[in-house]
Amino acid sequence: MIGGLGATELIIILIIVIVIFGGKRLPELGRGIGEAMKNFKKSVSHDEIDVSPPRDKVEEKKVEEKKEENDEGKTV
């Protein structure tokens, strides 16, 4: 028993979660919860956590936005 919940209660909760979120979304949900737990553990053990995206991705996004703006200007 986990915290007063028996096997039957856990199975019922699992079935309800599968019905609500669907089988395809469960891995995404689990991955998100796992990352959140990992970040929480890092923040507890370290003074600071960096949640900003890597600079390469930010710079690539800016370049793509500029290209899109230039492409829109040419078609108008």
C-alpha distance (Angstrom), angle and dihedral (degrees) to the residues before:
residue distance angle dihedral
M1 . . .
I2 3.78 . .
G3 3.79 112.5 .
G4 3.79 93.6 -28.8
L5 3.81 95.4 -45.8
G6 3.77 117.4 123.1
A7 3.78 129.0 -154.2
T8 3.80 92.8 -93.3
E9 3.81 92.7 54.2
L10 3.81 92.0 47.5
I11 3.81 91.3 50.9
I12 3.81 91.4 49.9
I13 3.82 90.7 49.5
L14 3.82 90.6 48.6
I15 3.82 91.5 51.2
I16 3.81 91.2 49.7
V17 3.82 91.3 49.8
I18 3.82 91.3 50.1
V19 3.82 91.2 49.5
I20 3.81 93.2 47.9
F21 3.81 99.6 43.5
G22 3.79 102.0 23.7
G23 3.77 128.5 -132.9
K24 3.80 95.3 -83.0
R25 3.80 95.6 55.2
L26 3.82 96.5 47.7
P27 3.85 95.4 81.5
E28 3.82 89.9 49.7
L29 3.78 90.7 48.1
G30 3.80 91.9 48.4
R31 3.80 91.8 47.4
G32 3.80 91.2 51.0
I33 3.78 92.6 48.7
G34 3.82 90.5 47.4
E35 3.81 92.4 51.5
A36 3.80 90.6 47.4
M37 3.80 90.9 52.0
K38 3.80 91.2 47.0
N39 3.81 91.9 50.6
F40 3.79 90.8 46.8
K41 3.80 91.6 52.2
K42 3.81 90.2 48.5
S43 3.79 91.9 50.3
V44 3.79 91.4 50.3
S45 3.79 93.7 48.9
H46 3.84 96.8 39.1
D47 3.76 131.0 47.9
E48 3.78 96.0 -129.6
I49 3.80 136.7 23.0
D50 3.79 125.0 -158.2
V51 3.80 110.6 -137.5
S52 3.79 96.0 166.1
P53 3.81 117.7 110.9
P54 3.80 118.3 -105.0
R55 3.80 113.2 -82.1
D56 3.80 92.6 -119.7
K57 3.81 91.8 61.0
V58 3.81 92.3 46.3
E59 3.80 91.4 50.5
E60 3.83 91.8 46.7
K61 3.80 90.3 51.8
K62 3.81 91.5 51.2
V63 3.81 90.9 50.1
E64 3.82 90.9 49.3
E65 3.82 91.3 49.4
K66 3.82 90.9 51.1
K67 3.82 90.5 49.5
E68 3.81 90.6 50.4
E69 3.80 91.1 49.5
N70 3.81 90.3 50.2
D71 3.80 91.6 47.8
E72 3.81 91.4 50.4
G73 3.81 90.7 49.8
K74 3.82 91.6 53.3
T75 3.81 95.1 51.5
V76 3.79 94.5 49.5
